[in-house]
Amino acid sequence: MLQATASGDQTARVFDVITQQPTDVLIGHRSSIKQVAFNPRNPSVLTTCSRDGNIHIWDLRCVGSASSLGNGTTEHRPVNSILQAHADTTLKKGATPRTDVSVTAAVWLINRDNIIATASEANSYV
């Protein structure tokens, strides 16, 4: 059984609940991570969202995005990303776009394959 944590150090960590040891470190955000969530239909897939405005998708089985840290922990890079997920793209002519919108929540929808609902300080999307 696995548990994941989000952190202010710009990483998320996956732990084995039985041994209480980290198994995976998720690296790729440029600001503190607000939330991490396992895909309920595929526990090897996770999503994270961050104050950097990005949503990352991770696959713990994906070897191409991983490297071993030598202590039984694997370091992963995202397999897919939604960059500036909540940036305002509907601006009046001449206005400066706001790209610093923090994504504060991301959850997998239980009855929908590969669909994530997200929220920010400004709006929400599915």
Buried (B, 14 or more C-beta within 10 A) or exposed (E): EBEBEBBEEBBBBBBBEEEEEBBBBBBBBEBBBBBBBBBEEBEEBBBBBBBBBBBBBBBBEBEEBBEEEEEEBBBBBBBEBBEBBBBBEEEEEEEEEBEEBBBBBBBBEEEEEEEBEBBBEEEEBE
